[in-house]
Amino acid sequence: MENLLGWFFLLIIFIFIFVWTIKYRYLRNLLLIAFLLRATCALFDYYDLIILPDSRNDASKFEVKAIEYSKNDGLLIIFDLFKYSTADPIISKIISIFYTIFGHNKLMAQSISVTLGTASVYLVYHLCLMIWDYRSAKKAAWATALFPTLILYSSLILREVYIVFFLLVGLIGIVKFIKKKNITSLLQILVSFFILKFFHGPAAIGVFIFLFYFILNLIKKVFNKLYYLRINLSSVFVIVILSIPLVMLLTDNISINYLPSLFDISAIIYKSNLGIHDIASYPSWLTVNNNYELFTKGIIKSFYFLYSPFIWDIKTPYHLIGLLDGTLYLILTFYIIKNWHIIWTNPITRIIVLILIAYIIVYGLGVGNFGTGIRHRSKFTVLFIILAAPKIHKFIFSTKKKLYKR
């Protein structure tokens, strides 16, 4: 009976996708294949047919914690959902709600990840359609559907798939806000990144990059009007209001988990040296010893974070998976460089680039081994895919071109 519950959830998701794509047939193959790949991995892990990378440790801890919440707190955990500490992961609280209502079943918890992973494929398509065109959106969605680590983390009880989902919701809000400047879009941005803060603190950095970028553009417009002796009071008001979170961050009145103070250099250096150990660690010479090395070695660490392990780092067969993953990021980077002029001249893609750079710097400094790096960089793989979308080559699964009206 316990097994049937998990299968029931997977079947419900499959039926929903099939019915929903009756209207959107051009997405049916895409979403069904994305779902089946993720569901298959989830089943492999559930029945222990294959030991998937990262399927133990944190994944097991999160599920054990969900069972504990379900037994001790029941549905009352809803009121503590956004009460955060490293010992109280929000993913476990969310899963515990389902455990309380339906009963404990690991496959059911994995089906939540499968659902969010499949939904993220659609969100990438939707976002790219807003930024680029139908062809680019379809290619980006296929890249997301078939990207190995995105498939993996969409089948396990881990935070990555939740982070990707809410990051995409936030980015869609950013695109809508830049185009329409409405309050609804701004709320979508703030709520999405607020939720991200509770899954993994550094993932919330994107909202501060957006606020900084938007405020700078508003200030530029205000000064241009001052040149003609005109003052836009509403713009000044918006600048003041949106500056509050930035000031609070700079003055340490907003704490972000896993991130030291921006002005505490010793804490940043300490954080940057964590993880440089074990068989998957970066070279020991990347240990940061002073302020100067924080910049020079930080650049190299960021490069290592994105593209390692390299051939000379391979020590076990499992490292070959990382080599494939790093190679895919190199390919996506190449496509982004080929499309750089268009990306940088478009204000929407420019801000996505700035958010991506911020993530690379923050996570690049904080990671010391490529085992952890593979998992952390999957949190924003979709940003690479979105920016590279117009240049991504056709996939074998691509369907014939169809006319599509927005």
Secondary structure, 3 states (H helix, E strand, C coil): CHHHHHHHHHHHHHHHHHHHCCCCHHHHHHHHHHHHHHHHHHHHHHCCCCCCCCCCCHHHHHHHHHHHHHHHCHHHHHHHCCCCCCCCCHHHHHHHHHHHHHCCCHHHHHHHHHHHHHHHHHHHHHHHHHHCCHHHHHHHHHHHHHCHHHHHHCCCCCCHHHHHHHHHHHHHHHHHHHHHCCHHHHHHHHHHHHHHHHHCHHHHHHHHHHHHHHHHHHHHHHHHHHHCCCCCHHHHHHHHHHHHHHHHHHCCCCCCCCCCCCCCHHHHHHHHHCCCCCCCECCHHHCCCCHHHHHHHHHHHHHHHHHCCCHHHCCCCCHHHHHHHHHHHHHHHHHHHHCHHHHHHCHHHHHHHHHHHHHHHHHHHHCCEHHHHHHHHHHHHHHHHHHHHHHCCCCCCCCCCCCCCC
